Amino acid sequence: MGALDGKVAIVTGAGSGIGRASAAQLAGEGATVVLVGRRLEILEAAALEINQAGGNAFARAAHIEAKTDVEELISWVAGTLGPVDILVNNAGSASKVLNVRWISQEEWQQVIDVNLNAVYLLTQAVLPSMLERHTGTIITISSLAAVNPNLLGGAAYGAAKAGVRNFMTYLHNTFRNDGLRAITILPGETSTPIMDNRARPPREDERANMVQPEDIGRAVHLVATMPQRTVVQELTIAPTFQRDVSGDLDISRWAGAPQSVLPAAPAED
């Protein structure tokens, strides 16, 4: 018997990294998991891996920043598997341009849409059923960039992650007595594909000392399997070793800047 037998969970950004690890952890505890993302082929591979390990997983492609896609997704889940018991908002996107001086409105909006607006849309879609049944768990993967924003994650990413942290606290304060558990997980640097967007992508040896996707997956498992009477409102997970990022911050400052304002290269001896 698993702690989540009979539960239906949706995990966004589930094709790789934190989402894939979280989906595997929830399925291993007995939940039926719906893996959501944009690339169906990758989602199907992840679902197959879970199913071959004895779990129960489905793959659904969706643009979760689009209301119509979210409505269709939740309607399919409810009609096929039953009401959603657990929602894991994990999908994330970072900008290439990190300095607010240079980032375009289009790139800013894209980051806000994926990291913040999608969480609102998915939450709004699952909330009525959770409140009606007086039970439900919404877990959102924010970031330590929400509380310590800087040029590594960039202006848009930090603002969006702070926004979802605020939103989850709103849900906790507003609906806790209706049986809703709203949980924020705040990871520090985590070795996921989003690191490839950094102005200087970390080396493999640097990534090895970061938080790993399976570490966050274990955290998702922990908060999801706590008794309904208990909620871990917020959980911070950071690397034990703190690396020197001063050089990375300087590189990030100038990513995307117009050529005319770039600092002059130091003269050769």
N, C-alpha and C positions, 0 to 999 in steps of 0.2 A: 504494500500500500504506500503510495506517495502522498506527500503533504498537499499536493495540488491535483489529486485525482478528481476528474470531473470539471475542472476549471478550463476556461477558454482564455488564452492570452494572445494579444497582438504585440509584436515587436517590430518597430520601424528601424530602417537602416540595418536590416538583418542579414544582408548578404555577406558581410565581412566584419572583422573587428569586434567591437563591444556588442553589437546587435546579434551577431552570429553566436558569440559565446553565451550571451544571456539567453537566447532562444534554446540552446542546447541544455543549459542548466534547468530552465523551467520545464522543458519536455522530459528531462531525466527525473523530475519530481512528479510526473504524471499529467502535466497540463497538455492540452491540445494547443499547439502554437501555430499562429499564422505569421509567416515571415513576409514582411512588407518592404518594398524598395522600388527602385526604378528599373533595375536590370533583371528581368525574369529568369534568364538562364542561370545567373549566379544564385538567385534565390532558390531555384529548383535544385541546384547542386547542394545547397546548404540543407534544404528540407530532406533530400534523399539521404544525406549523411545522418540526420537525426532519426529518420525512419528506419534505416538499417541498424541503428543502435538500439532499436526497440521503442523509440518514441513515436509521437503522432504529430506530424507537421505538414503544413500547406504553404504554398508560395503564391503570393498575389502581388502583381506589379501595380503601382499607383503613384501618382504625383500628389503627395500628401499636403502640399501647399495649395491644392485646388479643391474647393468645397465639393464640387460634383464628384471627384474621385474619392474623396473621403466618405461621402454619403453612400456611394456605390459599394465601397469596401465594407462599411459597417453593415449595410443591408445584406450583403452576401454572407458575412460571418454569422449574423443573427439567423438568417434563413437556412444556412447549411449546418452550422455547428452549435448555435445557441447564443445567448447574450454574452457580451464580453465581461469577464471577471477581472482581468489584469491588462492594463495598457502600459507598455514600456515605450516612452518617447525617447528614442535614441538617435534618430536620423540627424545628422549634422553636416554643416557646410561652412568652410572658411573662405575668406577672400584671398586673392593673390596679392592685392594691394592692401597693405596693413596700416599705413599712415592715413589718418583722416584728411590730411591735406590733399591727398592725391586720389583717393578712392572715388569712383564714379557713383552716381545715384543708382544706376542699374545694378552694379555689383553690390552696393550696400543693401538694396532691396532684396536681392536674391538671398543673401545671408539671413536677413530678418525673416523672410518668408519660410525658409526651411527650418531654422532654429527656433523661431517664436510663433509665427502665424500657424504653422502646421500643428503645433502643440495645442493651440487654442481650438483649431477646427476639430481635431481628433477628440479632445476632451469634451467639447460641446456635443459631439456625436454620440459618445458613450455615456455621458452623464445621466440622461433621463432614465435609462434602464438601471443603472447602478443605484440611483436614488430611490427608484420604485422598489427595488429588491432590498434596499437598506444595506448594501454591501458592495464593495468594489475597491480596487487598488490601482492608482495611477502613479507610475514611477517615471520621473523625467531625469535624463542624464544632462545635467548642466555642466559646469566647469569651474575650476578655481579662477578662471578668467572673469567670472562673475563678481568675485570679491577682490581680485588683484589684477585688474585689466592692464595690459601692456602691449607692446608692439609685436610680441611673439604670436599671439592669436589675432591681434588687430582690433581696430575700433569697432567694426560692425559685429564681429564674433563676441567680443566682451559685452557689448550692449545687449545683444540677443540673449546670451546666457544669463545675464543679470535679470532680463525680463522674464525668462521662464522660471527662474528661482522665485521672483516676486509673485508670479502667477500661481505657482504651486503653494506658496504660503497663503495666498488668497483662498485657494481651494480648501486648504486645511482649516483655516479660520472660519470659513463659511459653511462647510458641509461635514465636518467631523462628526457632529451629532446626528447626521443622517447616514452614518455607516461608511462614509468615504474616507479612504486612507490616501493622502497625497504626500508623495515622498520625493525629495530631491537628492540626487547623488552628485557630488562635486569632485570629479577626478582632477588630479594634477596632470602633468605631462604623461600621456599614454601613447604607447607605440601602436598607432593605427594608421590607415592610409591617409588620414587628414594631415599627417605630418609632412606628406609630400608637397603640400601647399606652402610650407614654410619658405621664407625668402632664402634660407639655407637649410635644406632638409637635413635632419640629424643623421650622423653616421650610425652604422650598425652597433658599434660598441656603446654609443650614447643611448640608443634605443633599448639596449639590453638592460640598462639600469632604470628605465622608466616603468611606470605602471603598465601591466600587460592586459590585453582584452579579457583574458580569463579571470583576472583579479576583479575586474568590474562585474563580470558575469557572476562571480561568487557573491558579490555585494547585492546584486539584483535578486539572486536566489535567497539570500538572507532576509531582505526586507519583504519579499513576496510571501515567504513561508512563515513569517511571524504569525501568532494567533490573531484572529480578527480583532480582538480586544486591544491589540498593541500596534502602534505605528512608530516607525523610525522616521521622524519627520525630515531629518537631514543627515547626510553621511558624507564625510570628506575622506578621500583616499588620495594620498600623495606618495611620490617616490621617497624612499628612505634617504637616498643620497641626493643632495642638491648640487646641480652642475652649474658651472659658470656660463651664463648666457649673455654676458656683456657684448661680446662680438656679434652674436646673433641679433641683438637689439639694434646695433648700429647698422647692420646690413638691412634689417627690416625697415628702418627709418626711411631709406631711400628707394625701396622697391616701388616701381611704378611712377617715380618722380619724372617730371619733364627733363630732358637732357640739359636744358639751359640752367637748371638749378642744382645739378649734381655737383658735389664737391670735387675739386681738382684732385687728380691722383698725385700722391707724393712723388717728388722728383727723385730719379735714380742717382745713386752716388757715382 
